[in-house]
Amino acid sequence: MERSYYTLLEFNDQAKEWHISFGDYDRKVVLQEMQDCKDTSSFNITEYRIIKTGDRQLEIEKEVTKIN
């Protein structure tokens, strides 16, 4: 059975695209990673977003493509 998977995306303002930054089965872990990224972020990263999908890489990439 497929488990829910949470993926942290970063929006690169220069590239104008969302990119996968980090993922985990535990949303709290992803939220902590997002906070850590915000604290040490590059100036090109302007937004963060967490998406919930199944845990297959193809499904995650398909969702990111839809968002972009």
GROMACS elastic network, one bead per residue, 0.5 to 0.9 nm:
[ bonds ]
;  ai    aj funct       b0    kb
    2     5     6  0.89780   500
    2    54     6  0.58921   500
    2    55     6  0.63571   500
    2    56     6  0.79828   500
    3    25     6  0.75837   500
    3    53     6  0.83442   500
    3    54     6  0.56593   500
    3    55     6  0.58890   500
    4    25     6  0.63723   500
    4    26     6  0.87240   500
    4    52     6  0.64816   500
    4    53     6  0.56908   500
    4    55     6  0.61525   500
    5    23     6  0.70644   500
    5    24     6  0.59532   500
    5    26     6  0.74479   500
    5    27     6  0.80345   500
    5    51     6  0.81801   500
    5    52     6  0.56084   500
    5    53     6  0.53267   500
    5    54     6  0.53974   500
    5    55     6  0.50652   500
    5    56     6  0.85408   500
    5    60     6  0.86618   500
    6    22     6  0.84787   500
    6    23     6  0.55172   500
    6    24     6  0.54975   500
    6    25     6  0.58838   500
    6    26     6  0.69594   500
    6    27     6  0.58977   500
    6    30     6  0.68265   500
    6    50     6  0.64201   500
    6    51     6  0.56375   500
    6    53     6  0.65528   500
    6    54     6  0.83802   500
    6    55     6  0.83249   500
    7    20     6  0.69247   500
    7    21     6  0.74240   500
    7    22     6  0.57490   500
    7    24     6  0.66211   500
    7    25     6  0.86733   500
    7    27     6  0.85433   500
    7    30     6  0.70573   500
    7    49     6  0.81800   500
    7    50     6  0.54568   500
    7    51     6  0.53336   500
    7    52     6  0.65383   500
    7    53     6  0.79458   500
    7    60     6  0.77925   500
    8    19     6  0.85032   500
    8    20     6  0.61739   500
    8    21     6  0.54936   500
    8    22     6  0.50725   500
    8    23     6  0.59225   500
    8    24     6  0.87557   500
    8    30     6  0.63984   500
    8    31     6  0.81289   500
    8    33     6  0.80742   500
    8    34     6  0.68854   500
    8    48     6  0.69655   500
    8    49     6  0.58006   500
    8    51     6  0.66871   500
    9    18     6  0.59867   500
    9    19     6  0.53479   500
    9    21     6  0.53855   500
    9    22     6  0.72298   500
    9    23     6  0.88870   500
    9    34     6  0.88400   500
    9    47     6  0.83378   500
    9    48     6  0.56349   500
    9    49     6  0.51051   500
    9    50     6  0.60553   500
    9    51     6  0.75924   500
    9    64     6  0.82768   500
   10    17     6  0.82204   500
   10    18     6  0.54302   500
   10    19     6  0.53342   500
   10    20     6  0.65237   500
   10    21     6  0.62651   500
   10    45     6  0.62674   500
   10    46     6  0.75412   500
   10    47     6  0.58974   500
   10    49     6  0.65656   500
   10    50     6  0.89554   500
   11    14     6  0.88650   500
   11    15     6  0.83085   500
   11    16     6  0.68787   500
   11    17     6  0.56183   500
   11    19     6  0.63598   500
   11    44     6  0.81160   500
   11    45     6  0.55116   500
   11    46     6  0.58775   500
   11    47     6  0.51125   500
   11    48     6  0.62137   500
   11    49     6  0.81270   500
   12    15     6  0.54174   500
   12    16     6  0.55767   500
   12    17     6  0.56024   500
   12    18     6  0.62987   500
   12    19     6  0.73860   500
   12    43     6  0.88975   500
   12    44     6  0.53828   500
   12    46     6  0.64098   500
   12    47     6  0.77095   500
   13    17     6  0.71088   500
   13    18     6  0.88892   500
   13    43     6  0.86419   500
   13    44     6  0.53663   500
   13    45     6  0.60049   500
   13    46     6  0.60802   500
   13    47     6  0.83989   500
   14    17     6  0.81674   500
   14    44     6  0.59521   500
   14    45     6  0.82124   500
   15    18     6  0.85404   500
   15    44     6  0.85117   500
   16    68     6  0.84178   500
   17    67     6  0.87410   500
   17    68     6  0.59082   500
   18    47     6  0.88443   500
   18    48     6  0.86136   500
   18    49     6  0.87809   500
   18    64     6  0.69391   500
   18    65     6  0.85223   500
   18    67     6  0.74740   500
   18    68     6  0.62257   500
   19    64     6  0.74407   500
   20    23     6  0.80249   500
   20    60     6  0.88529   500
   20    61     6  0.83798   500
   20    64     6  0.77969   500
   22    30     6  0.71363   500
   22    33     6  0.75811   500
   22    34     6  0.85842   500
   23    26     6  0.86086   500
   23    27     6  0.87691   500
   23    29     6  0.85516   500
   23    30     6  0.63867   500
   23    50     6  0.89783   500
   24    27     6  0.69147   500
   24    28     6  0.89495   500
   24    29     6  0.68026   500
   24    30     6  0.62614   500
   24    55     6  0.89644   500
   25    29     6  0.81891   500
   25    30     6  0.84278   500
   25    55     6  0.80872   500
   26    29     6  0.54743   500
   26    30     6  0.67458   500
   26    31     6  0.89463   500
   27    30     6  0.50660   500
   27    31     6  0.61472   500
   27    32     6  0.86610   500
   27    50     6  0.85815   500
   27    52     6  0.88403   500
   28    32     6  0.62304   500
   28    33     6  0.86416   500
   29    32     6  0.51565   500
   29    33     6  0.62704   500
   29    34     6  0.86763   500
   30    34     6  0.61400   500
   30    35     6  0.86838   500
   30    50     6  0.77287   500
   31    34     6  0.50215   500
   31    35     6  0.63324   500
   31    36     6  0.87009   500
   31    50     6  0.80674   500
   32    35     6  0.51021   500
   32    36     6  0.62243   500
   32    37     6  0.86049   500
   33    37     6  0.61016   500
   33    38     6  0.85948   500
   34    37     6  0.50374   500
   34    38     6  0.61722   500
   34    39     6  0.86618   500
   34    48     6  0.71173   500
   34    49     6  0.84002   500
   34    50     6  0.85973   500
   35    38     6  0.50611   500
   35    39     6  0.62729   500
   35    40     6  0.88384   500
   36    39     6  0.51454   500
   36    40     6  0.64769   500
   36    41     6  0.82905   500
   37    40     6  0.52160   500
   37    41     6  0.52907   500
   37    42     6  0.86571   500
   37    48     6  0.89263   500
   38    41     6  0.50696   500
   38    42     6  0.86500   500
   38    45     6  0.88535   500
   38    47     6  0.88588   500
   38    48     6  0.83096   500
   41    44     6  0.81340   500
   41    45     6  0.65282   500
   41    46     6  0.85341   500
   42    45     6  0.56316   500
   42    46     6  0.84560   500
   43    46     6  0.70917   500
   45    48     6  0.79644   500
   51    60     6  0.85657   500
   51    63     6  0.83217   500
   51    64     6  0.87112   500
   52    60     6  0.84801   500
   53    56     6  0.82191   500
   53    59     6  0.69455   500
   53    60     6  0.62677   500
   53    63     6  0.79109   500
   54    57     6  0.84158   500
   54    59     6  0.66088   500
   54    60     6  0.72573   500
   55    58     6  0.87395   500
   55    59     6  0.73786   500
   55    60     6  0.73232   500
   56    59     6  0.53839   500
   56    60     6  0.65071   500
   56    61     6  0.88635   500
   57    60     6  0.51140   500
   57    61     6  0.61645   500
   57    62     6  0.85245   500
   58    61     6  0.51654   500
   58    62     6  0.60453   500
   58    63     6  0.86725   500
   59    62     6  0.50857   500
   59    63     6  0.63266   500
   59    64     6  0.87797   500
   60    63     6  0.52609   500
   60    64     6  0.63839   500
   60    65     6  0.87538   500
   61    64     6  0.50690   500
   61    65     6  0.61746   500
   61    66     6  0.86926   500
   62    65     6  0.51071   500
   62    66     6  0.63567   500
   62    67     6  0.88269   500
   63    66     6  0.50756   500
   63    67     6  0.63608   500
   63    68     6  0.87660   500
   64    67     6  0.50864   500
   64    68     6  0.62532   500
   65    68     6  0.51474   500
